[in-house]
Amino acid sequence: MRDLREFIEKINRKMEFTGELRFDEPMSLHTTFKVGGPVDLWIRPGTKEFPVYVAALLGAAQTEGIPVFILGGGANLVVSDQGIPGIALDTGGWTGCDFKTQESGTCEMIILSGTPIDAAVEAAAEHGWSGLEFLAGMPGSIGGAIWMNARCYEKSMSDVLAETEALNEQMNRILIPVEPEAFGYKKSPFQSRKMLILSARCLVKKRDKTEIQAEMKNHRQDREQKGHYRFPSAGSAFKNNRDFGKPTGKLIDELGLRGLSWGKAQVAPWHGNLIINTGNATAADIRALVEEITCRVKIRLGLDLEPEILFVGDQKVSNGESVSINSEIA
């Protein structure tokens, strides 16, 4: 820990830093599932210095061999009970939106990656710009939505995304135009590269503000009715697969697995594709329940479910052994 303290103090002596940092920070404080052990150093740079500071931090960490986990809004994420080593770089201080109207009547909406998804949706609606309504009520950050190519109500993030600004592996700021073939269902090109998403350029268009707000209200009510906010969770536990013929939640329901528990983790009694933390669940509880559901579906239906939840750190599996699982952003 002393070396990590010296590492960050050295950077902060050279760079302007207006954010927050804490050592041995429980990751349970930064995930929607409310689970996860400590990270050696949690740091949230401020908006003023973010790109330059982060480039220096990531470059130095790369040189020193210090692992860095990029943290967005903490949705879709289960951090190991043992925590994660190194640094958790929280993008939550890098927020804001801007609008650039075009002569054609469309608008480019620039959204910084740490901006909460719902805040970006509200900002667009306030200015009468349409395109992000499908994301209303979704937890997480815009950076995470791009990384995961968030999808709901038959629309994906890549449908409105025109360009992404990122910090590449060489710590250079680059612009990446959207190529539709590089995106897929819950897939993006960022999942296979070690880049930090800095901002999104989305194309939005004018629409009556009352219509935008009505659609947003409907989506939020739908999420509430599905119980997404009743208990800590990560939203949908498994991806849908069109080849299965039915939504994953329906398949799990038909196998009678609603309410199935492992420790304090439970398949929601009202929805088969929602795993909830009923109170003090551990990452190991959630991992074991995911494995149990996957196993039962495979045995009884012959189908291979793919988790949508991202497991990070050394995760305990059902045989008592550990497996190291890492992800870049969530």
JOZICOR-V561682 format. One record per pair of residues at least 6 apart in sequence whose C-alpha atoms are under 6 Angstrom apart, sorted by the first residue. I is the first residue (numbers start at 0). J is the second residue. D is the distance in whole Angstrom. If there is no record, write none. Layout:
[[I	J	D] [I	J	D]]
This chain:
[[17	45	5] [18	43	5] [18	44	4] [18	45	4] [19	42	6] [19	43	5] [20	41	6] [20	42	4] [21	40	6] [21	41	5] [22	39	5] [22	40	4] [23	37	5] [23	38	5] [23	39	5] [24	37	5] [24	38	5] [25	36	5] [25	37	4] [26	35	5] [26	36	6] [26	37	6] [27	33	4] [27	34	4] [27	35	5] [29	73	6] [30	73	4] [30	74	6] [31	73	6] [31	74	5] [31	231	6] [31	232	6] [32	231	5] [32	232	4] [32	233	6] [34	281	6] [34	282	6] [35	78	4] [35	79	5] [35	80	5] [35	82	6] [36	80	4] [36	81	5] [36	82	4] [37	82	5] [38	82	6] [38	83	5] [38	84	6] [39	84	6] [39	85	5] [40	86	5] [41	86	6] [41	87	5] [42	88	5] [42	89	6] [43	89	5] [43	92	6] [44	92	6] [45	92	5] [46	92	5] [46	93	5] [54	170	5] [65	85	6] [66	85	5] [67	85	6] [67	86	5] [67	87	6] [68	87	5] [68	327	6] [69	87	6] [69	88	5] [69	327	6] [69	328	5] [70	88	6] [70	89	5] [70	328	5] [70	329	6] [71	90	6] [71	140	5] [71	143	6] [71	329	5] [72	139	4] [72	140	5] [73	329	6] [74	139	5] [74	233	5] [74	329	6] [75	233	5] [75	308	5] [75	309	6] [76	308	6] [76	309	5] [77	310	5] [78	311	5] [79	282	6] [79	312	5] [79	313	6] [79	314	5] [80	282	6] [83	312	5] [90	113	5] [91	113	5] [93	113	5] [94	111	5] [94	113	5] [94	114	4] [95	111	5] [96	109	6] [96	110	5] [97	108	6] [97	109	5] [98	107	6] [98	108	5] [99	106	6] [99	107	5] [100	106	4] [105	204	5] [106	202	6] [106	203	5] [106	204	6] [107	201	6] [107	202	5] [108	200	6] [108	201	5] [109	199	6] [109	200	5] [110	198	5] [110	199	5] [111	198	4] [112	141	5] [112	142	4] [112	197	5] [112	198	5] [113	140	5] [114	140	5] [114	141	6] [115	139	6] [115	140	4] [116	139	6] [116	140	5] [116	141	5] [117	135	6] [117	136	6] [120	131	6] [127	205	6] [127	206	6] [127	208	5] [128	203	6] [128	204	5] [128	205	5] [129	203	5] [129	204	5] [129	205	6] [129	206	6] [130	203	5] [132	215	5] [135	215	5] [136	219	5] [142	196	6] [143	329	5] [146	187	6] [146	189	6] [147	185	5] [147	186	6] [148	156	5] [148	185	5] [148	186	6] [148	187	6] [149	155	6] [149	156	5] [149	185	6] [159	201	5] [159	202	6] [160	201	4] [161	177	5] [161	200	6] [161	201	5] [162	175	6] [162	176	4] [162	177	5] [162	200	5] [163	174	6] [163	175	5] [163	198	6] [163	199	5] [164	173	6] [164	174	5] [164	197	5] [164	198	5] [165	172	6] [165	173	5] [165	195	5] [165	196	4] [165	197	5] [166	172	5] [166	194	6] [166	195	5] [167	194	5] [168	194	6] [181	188	6] [230	275	6] [231	275	6] [231	276	5] [232	275	5] [235	272	5] [235	273	5] [236	272	6] [236	273	6] [236	306	6] [236	307	5] [236	308	6] [237	305	6] [237	306	4] [237	307	5] [238	305	6] [238	306	6] [238	307	5] [239	246	6] [239	247	5] [248	271	4] [248	272	4] [251	271	5] [252	271	5] [257	266	5] [257	267	6] [257	268	5] [257	271	5] [258	265	6] [258	266	5] [258	267	6] [258	268	4] [259	265	6] [259	266	5] [261	284	6] [261	288	6] [262	284	5] [263	277	6] [263	280	4] [264	275	6] [264	276	5] [264	280	5] [264	284	6] [264	285	6] [265	274	6] [265	275	5] [266	273	6] [266	274	5] [267	273	6] [267	274	6] [283	315	6] [287	317	6] [293	304	6] [297	303	6] [311	324	5] [311	325	5] [312	323	6] [312	324	5] [312	325	6] [313	321	6] [313	322	5] [313	323	4] [314	321	5] [314	322	5] [315	321	5]]
